[in-house]
Amino acid sequence: MALLVFLTFLSLIVNQYVPVWMKDSEASHMDTAVGQLADVKGAIDFQALGALMAQNAGALFVPSTTSTSVTLGVDGVPIFSSPSTGSLTSNPTQANWTVWFEYKINGVTTTVAQNASGQLDLNVQNRYYPAGDIVYENGAVLRSQPDGQVVRAAPTFQASKTGSNLNLAFELVSLYGSGSATGTSTQIVNTKVFAVSQQTYNVTSPLYVNHTSPYALGWFNFFNSSLSSSLNVRPSTTVAGPITTVTYSPLYQLVLTNLGAFSYRLNMVVYNTPLFLSFTLQQLYVNVGVGQSSTPV
């Protein structure tokens, strides 16, 4: 009888208590990880602000390194449940961005084509709560799970319409340095902004922004929401197979293409007519270090 009572109690722990406890812990960890990656973003943003202030004041900018802690996973319940591990990876070749447009300087048409890439990805293999990724790329923190993608910490992006003027501001963030760490421990992410550039252009052609990554769906949703609310318009949406198009003619168009294998391509066009288009492009160059084997640039 005592053995039966013990087995019943053990079964209750394994089948009822452990799954509920682990699910709550995994959900809490995902929320905490969003905040920690947002801290990484905040550290980079503050460094960039300091660099811009130094440039405007004509002072020497001395890059500094900021260290931010990120918890990779969740410890399991001893004996009853295994830990839910996470992998934090810095990859300078992922999340490719391209910005292209033309402007005139001294009456001469000049082409601007700028690129950026780099991604800091925390992949958490939850066992009870939906597995997912918390990602920092191009100045934003995105959360990706099987039910969708959303930008949780917004990047530097602003659109406003005043009379016949359309003012647009966007930031390209290039991440350098590769490294990774796996487990449930808390790791340190080191970031150092070593260069900043900010220019404003009077654009004489359509402005093209292209992006390819597994998380371009989240960016598509962000741009769609930001442009429609900032410009106070209601765009039209069409879906044709793997391609979703959002258009508010004649101001802008967003096209999302599902490439399969968890990859998307985003194409955004902002037109320079009938409104006069002023575009401010800010570029950051950041060294990122993750784990003891991290390789900086």
C-alpha positions in Angstrom: 0.0 0.0 0.0 2.8 2.4 0.9 4.5 1.7 -2.5 1.2 2.4 -4.3 0.8 5.7 -2.5 4.4 6.6 -3.4 4.0 5.8 -7.1 0.7 7.8 -7.2 2.4 10.8 -5.6 5.4 10.4 -8.0 3.0 10.2 -11.0 1.2 13.3 -9.9 4.5 15.2 -9.7 5.7 14.0 -13.1 2.5 14.4 -15.0 0.9 17.5 -13.4 3.4 19.6 -11.4 6.5 19.4 -13.5 4.9 20.3 -16.9 3.0 23.3 -15.4 6.1 24.5 -13.5 8.4 24.1 -16.6 5.9 25.8 -18.9 5.6 28.8 -16.5 9.4 29.0 -16.2 9.9 28.8 -20.0 7.3 31.5 -20.6 8.9 33.7 -18.0 12.3 33.2 -19.4 11.2 34.2 -22.9 9.8 37.4 -21.5 13.0 38.0 -19.6 15.1 37.3 -22.7 13.2 40.0 -24.6 14.1 42.5 -22.0 17.7 41.4 -22.0 18.1 41.7 -25.8 16.3 45.1 -25.4 19.1 46.0 -22.9 21.7 45.1 -25.7 19.8 47.4 -28.1 19.7 50.2 -25.5 23.4 49.9 -24.9 24.1 50.2 -28.6 21.7 53.1 -29.0 23.3 55.0 -26.1 26.7 54.5 -27.5 25.5 55.8 -30.9 24.0 58.8 -29.3 27.2 59.6 -27.5 29.2 59.3 -30.8 26.8 61.7 -32.6 27.0 64.2 -29.7 30.8 64.0 -29.9 30.7 64.6 -33.6 28.3 67.5 -33.4 30.5 69.1 -30.7 33.7 68.5 -32.6 35.1 66.4 -29.8 37.1 63.2 -30.0 34.9 60.1 -29.9 36.5 57.3 -27.9 34.6 54.0 -28.4 33.7 52.1 -25.2 32.5 48.5 -24.6 29.2 47.8 -22.9 28.5 44.4 -21.3 25.0 43.0 -21.0 23.9 39.7 -19.5 21.6 37.3 -21.4 20.2 34.1 -19.9 20.3 31.3 -22.4 17.8 28.8 -21.1 15.9 27.3 -18.1 17.2 24.8 -15.6 15.1 21.7 -15.3 13.6 20.0 -12.3 16.3 17.6 -10.9 15.4 14.0 -11.7 12.0 14.9 -13.1 12.8 17.1 -16.1 15.7 18.0 -18.3 16.7 21.7 -18.8 15.5 23.8 -21.8 18.7 25.0 -23.4 19.2 28.0 -25.6 21.8 29.0 -28.1 23.0 32.6 -28.5 24.8 33.3 -31.8 26.3 36.4 -33.3 26.5 36.1 -37.0 27.8 39.1 -39.1 26.6 37.6 -42.4 22.9 37.1 -41.6 20.1 39.6 -42.1 21.2 41.5 -45.2 19.9 45.0 -45.8 20.2 47.2 -48.8 19.1 50.9 -49.2 19.2 52.4 -52.7 18.2 55.9 -54.0 19.4 58.9 -56.0 19.9 62.5 -55.1 21.4 65.6 -56.7 24.5 67.4 -55.5 25.6 70.5 -57.4 23.1 69.5 -60.1 24.7 66.1 -60.6 22.7 63.0 -60.0 24.4 60.7 -57.5 23.5 57.2 -56.5 23.6 56.0 -52.9 23.7 52.2 -52.3 24.3 51.2 -48.7 24.4 47.7 -47.1 24.3 46.3 -43.6 24.2 42.9 -42.1 24.5 41.1 -38.8 22.3 39.3 -36.3 22.3 38.4 -32.6 20.0 35.4 -32.3 18.9 33.7 -29.1 17.2 30.3 -30.1 15.5 28.7 -27.1 14.4 25.0 -27.5 11.5 25.1 -25.0 10.0 21.7 -24.3 6.6 22.8 -22.8 6.2 26.4 -23.9 6.4 27.1 -27.7 10.1 27.2 -28.8 11.2 30.4 -30.5 13.9 33.1 -31.2 14.6 36.4 -29.7 16.6 38.4 -32.2 18.5 41.7 -32.4 19.0 42.9 -35.9 19.3 46.4 -37.5 18.4 48.2 -34.3 15.3 46.2 -33.4 14.4 43.3 -31.1 12.1 40.7 -32.7 10.3 37.8 -31.1 9.6 34.8 -33.4 7.4 31.8 -32.5 5.4 29.3 -34.5 2.4 31.6 -34.3 4.1 34.6 -35.8 6.7 37.3 -35.5 6.6 40.7 -33.9 9.0 43.7 -33.3 9.1 44.1 -29.5 11.7 46.9 -29.4 11.4 49.3 -32.4 14.3 50.4 -34.5 15.2 53.9 -35.6 12.5 54.5 -38.2 10.3 57.6 -38.6 7.9 58.8 -41.3 6.0 62.0 -41.3 4.0 64.1 -43.8 3.9 67.8 -43.6 2.2 69.6 -46.4 3.9 68.5 -49.6 6.9 67.1 -47.7 7.5 63.5 -46.8 10.2 63.1 -44.1 11.7 59.6 -43.6 14.5 58.5 -41.3 16.0 55.0 -41.1 19.0 53.3 -39.5 21.3 50.6 -40.8 23.2 48.7 -38.2 26.2 46.5 -39.2 27.3 43.9 -36.6 30.8 42.6 -36.7 32.3 39.7 -34.8 31.1 36.1 -34.5 30.6 33.9 -31.5 28.2 31.6 -29.8 27.2 30.0 -26.4 24.9 27.2 -25.6 23.3 26.0 -22.4 21.2 27.5 -19.6 23.8 29.8 -18.1 23.9 33.6 -18.2 26.3 34.9 -20.8 27.8 38.3 -21.3 27.3 40.1 -24.6 29.9 42.8 -25.3 29.0 45.6 -27.7 31.2 48.5 -29.0 30.0 51.1 -31.5 33.2 52.1 -33.3 31.7 54.3 -36.1 28.6 56.3 -36.7 27.4 58.2 -39.8 24.3 60.4 -40.3 23.4 62.1 -43.6 20.2 63.8 -44.9 19.3 63.7 -48.6 16.8 65.3 -50.8 15.8 62.2 -52.8 15.1 62.5 -56.5 14.2 58.8 -57.2 12.1 56.2 -55.4 13.7 54.9 -52.2 14.3 51.2 -52.1 14.8 49.2 -48.9 15.4 45.4 -49.3 15.9 42.8 -46.6 16.2 39.0 -46.5 16.2 37.0 -43.3 14.1 34.5 -41.4 12.5 37.4 -39.6 11.6 39.7 -42.5 7.9 38.8 -41.7 8.2 40.7 -38.4 9.8 43.7 -40.2 7.0 43.6 -42.9 4.4 43.9 -40.1 6.3 46.7 -38.4 6.7 48.8 -41.6 3.1 48.2 -42.5 1.8 49.3 -39.1 4.3 52.2 -38.8 3.7 53.7 -42.2 -0.1 53.5 -42.2 -0.3 55.0 -38.7 2.4 57.7 -39.2 0.9 58.8 -42.5 -2.7 58.3 -41.3 -3.6 56.2 -44.4 -5.3 52.9 -45.0 -3.4 50.8 -47.5 -4.7 48.0 -49.6 -3.5 44.4 -49.3 -3.3 41.6 -51.9 -2.1 38.0 -51.5 -1.0 36.0 -54.5 0.5 32.6 -53.4 3.7 33.3 -51.4 3.7 37.0 -52.1 1.9 39.6 -49.9 1.7 43.2 -51.2 0.6 46.2 -49.2 0.2 49.5 -51.2 -0.8 53.0 -50.5 -0.5 54.6 -53.9 1.3 56.7 -54.7 3.3 57.0 -51.4 4.7 53.5 -50.7 4.6 49.8 -51.4 5.6 46.8 -49.3 6.1 43.3 -50.8 6.8 40.2 -48.7 7.9 37.0 -50.5 7.9 33.7 -48.6 11.0 32.0 -49.9 10.3 28.8 -48.0 12.6 27.0 -45.6 11.9 29.7 -43.0 13.1 32.6 -45.1 11.5 35.8 -46.3 12.4 38.7 -48.6 11.0 42.2 -47.9 11.0 44.9 -50.6 9.9 48.4 -49.6 9.5 51.3 -52.0 8.8 54.9 -50.9 8.1 57.2 -53.9 9.4 60.7 -54.3 6.3 62.0 -56.0 3.8 63.6 -55.6 5.5 64.5 -52.2 9.0 65.9 -51.8 11.0 63.2 -50.1 13.7 64.0 -47.5 15.6 61.0 -46.2 17.9 60.8 -43.2 20.1 57.7 -43.2 22.0 56.8 -40.0 24.6 54.0 -40.0 26.1 52.2 -37.1 29.1 49.9 -37.0 29.2 47.6 -34.0 31.6 45.0 -32.7 29.7 42.2 -30.9 31.3 39.6 -28.6 29.4 36.4 -27.4 31.0 33.6 -25.5 34.7 33.0 -24.7 35.4 31.9 -28.3 34.0 35.1 -29.8 36.0 36.5 -32.7 35.8 40.3 -32.9 36.7 42.4 -35.9 
